[in-house]
Amino acid sequence: AIALHGDERLESVTTRNSQTFEETQHSVAAMFIMVGAAPNTGWLKDLVELDEKGFVVTGREGSPFATSTPGLFAVGDVRSGSVKRVASAVGEGSVVISAVWRHVRSLAEG
């Protein structure tokens, strides 16, 4: 969708064909947004292990969020095998911070 329309509630959406650039307005009462279907992780390919679809492989060093690079963690939709839900990503983000601090402390202790 390139535009949403409605005053008190969603009434229609405008879409654009990515090949012809033709725009069409559709009457709708609701909209479901799917995120995480195609990870934007190309910039990580030389930093961490990615799966065949480009998602970050995690589960190293005793943490479900640790990547193949020590001290680099991944949470949410970008993780291989994640459930692709916002609530899960928020929870993972709040949980991973203890692993981050554990890593920082280990660096400080030498």
N, C-alpha and C positions, 0 to 999 in steps of 0.2 A: 504494500500500500504506500502511496506517496502522499495521500491526504485523507484525513478523517473529517466527517461532516455530521453536524447535529448540534442542537442548542442545549437541551436538557439531558439527552441521551444520544448514543451513537445511532445515526440514521442511514449513513452510507459511507462507502470508502471509494477512493479513486485509485486505480491501479495503472501501471504503465508496463506495456510489453517491452521486455528488455532487448528484443531484436528489431521490432518495427517502431518502437517509441510511441505507439498509439495508446492514448489514455482512455479509460472506460470507468464510469461511475456505476457502482453496484449498491442496490438497497440491501442493508443488513441490519440486524438487531443486536448482534454481538460479534466479537472478534477474539480469536485465540492467537497469541503470539508465540511462535516457536523460536527459541534461541538455542544456540549451541549445536546446531545440526552440522555446521561446517566450521571447524575451529580455525581461528586466525593465528596459527602458530608457526608459520614458515620462518619467522625471524628467530625461533628457538631451535631450529634443526641442528645447529652446531653446538648448542649448549646442553640440551637434555635429550634423552631417548624419547622418540615419538612412536606411536603405533602406526599401523598401515594406513589409518585414516587421518593421521596428523594430530591425534590427541596425545597429551603428555602422559607417559607411563609413570605411575607413582607406586609407593609401597616399599620404599627403601629405608634403611637405617632405623627400623622399628617404628616408623611413622607411616600411616596410610597416605600421607600427603608429600612425603619426601621424594624427590626426583633422583635421577642418576647423577646429578651434580650436588655434592654435599653443600648444605646451606640454602639450596634453592627448592622451594616448596610450591605445589600447585593445588588449588582448590576449585571447586565448582565445575561448570560445564567443560572446561578445558581438559579435565582429567579423563584418561581412558577408563571406561567402565563406570563413570559417574551416572547418577540417575537423571541428570539434566532437569533439575527443578531448582527454582530460585531459593526456596526455603532451605534446601540441602546445601546450596552454595554458601548461604549466610551462616548456617551452622558450622560448616567446614572452616570458614574463615575465622570464626570465633574460637574454634578448637585448635587450629594449627599454630596459633600464637605461642602456645606453651612449647611446641617443638622448635619454633624459631628462637625463643629465649634460651632453651637448652643448648642449641647450636652456638649461639653468641657466647654463652658462658663457657662452653668448651674451648672456644677460640681464645678467650681471655685467660683461661687457666693454662693455656699453652700446650 
